[in-house]
Amino acid sequence: MENNITAELGALRNNLLDLTLRNNLLNYKVSSKRTLEITGMSVEDVYTQLILKGKQINLNDILKTSGSTPKEATEKLVYLHNQANSVLEDQGCSTLFLAMGFLQWESKDNVKSPIAPILLIPVELKRTDKNKVFQLSWAEVDAFTSITLQEKLKIQNIYLPDFEMPEDITGFDQYFALVAEAVKPWAVKKDMRVDLFSFKKFVMYKDIDPALWTDSKIETAYPIMGKVFGKENDKFRSKFNPE
């Protein structure tokens, strides 16, 4: 009984992730309206600035080096700022991330090689109305390897490492070295983009991770799970007396 429910939960859990090439986390497309490409700084410099030092990055200066006019830069920043805040207010979760590192991988579903973000860092975009300066800062929520990409690549027996929030830049470099080794001969591009990524079902996906469940949680949940999956669990049902 327990093994059957565990297997069905695993299948249900994987269905929460969109593993098709319609998903921007697997087949990333740059948006001219909202995508902010970070140029003029290395991934090591940005990680050090945002996370290790806890400092902000002036995005107005970044966009100036990308070839955007001041008007174009401001319009893009305003749009991204408003969209991120709107989703946060409506859904109660942030969709604004700094994507670090992109994998150009081969999909059996498509002749072309899609690209996918590897490391996702939750960030905040703050605006100073007086001079319309936009600052990018870390949201102080752990960065993580794209779970969607991890699960997609597992189908091809490729296993991306988890990101463990290293306390120094050496650990950060080691992470990308492990990624590069895991995906050979595919290319890892150390590009950086700030964008909106949807994780509507991510919380549910994490909540039903079997690795997070203790024996007591399983014992409590299985009677309910048995009903959900249309099964009975005599072992636990006997503990509940309607009288």
Secondary structure, DSSP 8 states (H G I E B T S, - for coil): -HHHHHHHHHHHHHHTS--STTSTTTS----TTT-EE--SS-HHHHHIIIIIS---EEHHHHHHHTT--HHHHHHHHHHHHHHHHHHHHHHSS--EEEEEEEEE---TT-SS--EEEEEEEEEEEEEETTTTEEEEEE-SS--EE-HHHHHHHHTTT---------SSHHHHHHHHHHHHHHTTTSEEEEEEEEEE---TTHHHHHHT-GGG--HHHHHHHHHHHHHHTT---HHHHTT----
